[in-house]
Amino acid sequence: KEYPLSKVVDILIEKDGGYFILSQDEGIFMLTFKPETLVYDLEKISSNSNGQLDNIQGALITNVNEFWVYMMGNRIIKYSRKNESGKFLISGGKYE
């Protein structure tokens, strides 16, 4: 898999060696890399198909299975990983 042609807004490093890549136009990706075998995997965990990630500014990892993405304006989105499936659940809101 290849990263699409889109500006990288931020890269977050997980404690287990994974990377969250936040793109301006294409959504959020998870990159895992095994240096001992030089094998990597790039997975899209959230697309920007409905515009919810427009004006993305950055993100903050709050614990092992959770990070928050913030956009310019009044929007934040929380991503939580379910241990059983490894998939991320999305919830969001506005700050007041």
N, C-alpha and C positions, 0 to 999 in steps of 0.2 A: 504494500500500500504506500502511496505517496501523499505527502501533504499538498493540499490544493494551493493554487496561487492566491494567497490572501495574507494581508499584513498580520504579523504576530503581535498581539497587544501585550501579552504577559505569559510567562512560563512559571509554573509552581512546581516545586520538587516535593514529592511525597517521601516519607521516612523510609519506605521500603524500596526506594529507587525509581519509582515511576514519575512521570512528568505530566502535568496538565498543561495543554497548550491552548490558549485563548486566542481565537482569530477574530479579525474585524468583521469578516463577511460570512464565514463558513461554519461558525459554531465553536464547540469545545471538543478537543481531542485528548485521548490518553495515550501516551507513548511509554512503552516498557522496553527496556534494553538489557540484554544479558551479555556483559562484556566478555565473559569466559568463552562464549560461543559466537559472539558478534551477531546475534539474532535480535531483531527488534520487531515490535508489533505496534501498529498505529490504528487506534479505534476511535471512531467518532462517537462521543457519548451524548452530544446534544447538537442539533442543527439549529440554524437560525431561519428556518423556513417560514415561521410566522412573525418574524421581526422582534421576538421577545428579547433578543440579545443585541439589538441595535444600540449603538453608542456605548458598547462595552468599554470599561476603563481598567478593570483588573479584578483580582480575586484574593481571598484569604482562606487558608486552610485552618479550620478551627479544631479538628481532631482527625483521627486516622480515617474515618469514614464520612467526613463531611467537609464541604467548603462552600463559601459564599461568593457570588459574583456580583459586582456592582457596576451599574451603568450611570452615565451622565444623566442628571435629572433626579427623579424620585423612584428608582426601581432597584431592588435587590432580589436575587434568586438564590435559594439554598439547594444544593445538591447533596443528597445522602445516599450512600452505597449500602445496599442490602448484602450482608455477608453470604447468604445462601447462593444467590445468583450472580453477585458481583455487579449487577446493574445499578444505575443511579436513578433515584426518585427525585423529582423536581417539585419544589414549592417556592412560592414567591410572594412578594408584597411590596407595598410602597412605604417609604418612611414618611412620617408626617412632620 
